[in-house]
């Protein structure tokens, strides 16, 4: 999903944009587009709002580019702008829910034990050709509490490392690890029984090991 | 050291990410050799992580990128100094 960041290209690109080659900003923001949109969708729960906020994020990143210090990747910095934009809009709409308040590290409510199963172990990625499976997985992620969903999004979907995820979300690395663990356990529990049909079809067609 | 199933579950995410130390990894591996349930939990959790990461799950809305870059272009045309 995420292109490996190339720090030299990034630094060079930023220098040239600041020196006046503004068109290069398109190339700088391109690798971050996916993450920005889905982080905002995760915060705002509305596609039109997420898209509008993503555009605003890009404009703010451009206007404030001279403030970027290079102590994180550009993507991390852009995502923290996106997060602020998203949370700002939530507050404005007075829709800030309890689970959006960012520091629930000590929250131990919920059952994070995995579903015990032996009926399937692997659904092949090819099964995602079926819209139904992709929709099930999307739905399971959308149902996660916000603080867990944001971490899954950046760690497992955008494949950012723990430190960059922590910096983008403004939480500690420990919180990222705890939340990711819980999110994966919740997803495994939620999907355990729903994924079974996709696994068994595989062996029906003789794709099995 | 013998560890129980719950202990394995606690560390499953770190185990998948290769973030458990060598001693704990060895203990977990030993447990997995004989515990069918934990080995299925590990495989299914790892599978969920792989499926979630697949680009087909979260696709951008049609036209999102074009609209974003068009908006950036109109900002750039303003020619505001950085």
Contacts between the chains, C-beta under 8 A, distances in Angstrom:
chain1	res1	chain2	res2	distance
A	1	B	53	6.5
A	1	B	55	5.3
A	17	B	82	7.2
A	18	B	82	5.7
A	22	B	76	4.8
A	22	B	82	7.7
A	23	B	76	6.7
A	25	B	72	6.4
A	25	B	76	7.1
A	26	B	69	5.7
A	26	B	72	6.2
A	29	B	68	7.8
A	29	B	72	7.1
A	30	B	65	7.9
A	33	B	60	7.2
A	33	B	64	7.4
A	33	B	65	5.9
A	33	B	68	6.3
A	34	B	58	7.6
A	34	B	60	6.2
A	37	B	60	6.0
A	37	B	61	8.0
A	37	B	64	6.3
A	38	B	58	5.6
A	47	B	61	6.1
A	51	B	61	6.9
A	51	B	64	6.0
A	51	B	67	7.1
A	51	B	68	7.9
A	54	B	64	7.6
A	54	B	68	6.3
A	55	B	67	7.3
A	55	B	68	5.7
A	55	B	71	4.5
A	55	B	72	8.0
A	58	B	68	6.1
A	58	B	71	7.0
A	58	B	72	5.6
A	59	B	71	7.1
A	59	B	72	7.2
A	59	B	75	5.2
A	62	B	72	6.9
A	62	B	75	6.3
A	62	B	76	7.8
A	62	B	82	7.6
A	63	B	80	7.1
A	63	B	82	7.2
A	65	B	82	5.8
A	66	B	82	5.5
A	113	B	6	7.3
A	113	B	9	5.9
A	114	B	9	5.6
A	114	B	12	7.1
A	114	B	41	4.7
A	114	B	44	7.7
A	114	B	45	6.3
A	115	B	41	7.7
A	115	B	44	7.8
A	116	B	37	5.3
A	116	B	40	7.7
A	116	B	41	6.6
A	117	B	40	5.8
A	117	B	41	7.4
A	117	B	44	6.3
A	118	B	36	6.1
A	118	B	37	6.7
A	118	B	40	4.8
A	120	B	44	6.8
A	121	B	40	5.6
A	121	B	43	3.8
A	121	B	44	5.8
A	121	B	47	6.8
A	122	B	43	6.2
A	122	B	44	7.7
A	122	B	47	4.8
A	123	B	47	5.9
A	123	B	51	6.4
A	125	B	50	6.4
A	125	B	51	6.6
A	125	B	54	5.5
A	128	B	51	6.7
A	128	B	54	5.2
A	128	B	56	4.5
A	128	B	57	6.7
A	129	B	56	7.5
A	133	B	51	7.8
A	134	B	54	7.9
A	134	B	56	5.4
A	134	B	57	5.0
A	137	B	51	5.7
A	137	B	52	6.1
A	137	B	57	5.1
A	138	B	57	5.8
A	138	B	58	6.9
A	141	B	52	6.7
A	141	B	57	7.9
A	152	B	52	6.6
A	156	B	49	5.7
A	156	B	52	5.1
A	156	B	53	5.3
A	157	B	52	6.3
A	157	B	53	5.9
A	157	B	57	7.6
A	157	B	58	6.0
A	159	B	53	6.8
A	177	B	13	7.4
A	177	B	14	6.9
A	177	B	19	7.6
A	180	B	13	5.7
A	181	B	10	7.9
A	181	B	12	7.3
A	181	B	13	3.6
A	181	B	14	7.0
A	184	B	12	7.4
A	184	B	13	5.1
A	184	B	16	7.8
A	184	B	45	5.8
A	184	B	48	6.7
A	184	B	49	6.3
A	185	B	9	7.4
A	185	B	12	7.4
A	185	B	13	7.5
A	185	B	45	7.4
A	187	B	48	5.1
A	187	B	52	6.9
A	188	B	41	7.2
A	188	B	44	5.8
A	188	B	45	4.6
A	188	B	48	5.2
A	191	B	48	5.8
A	192	B	44	6.6
A	195	B	44	7.7
A	195	B	47	7.8
A	195	B	48	7.8
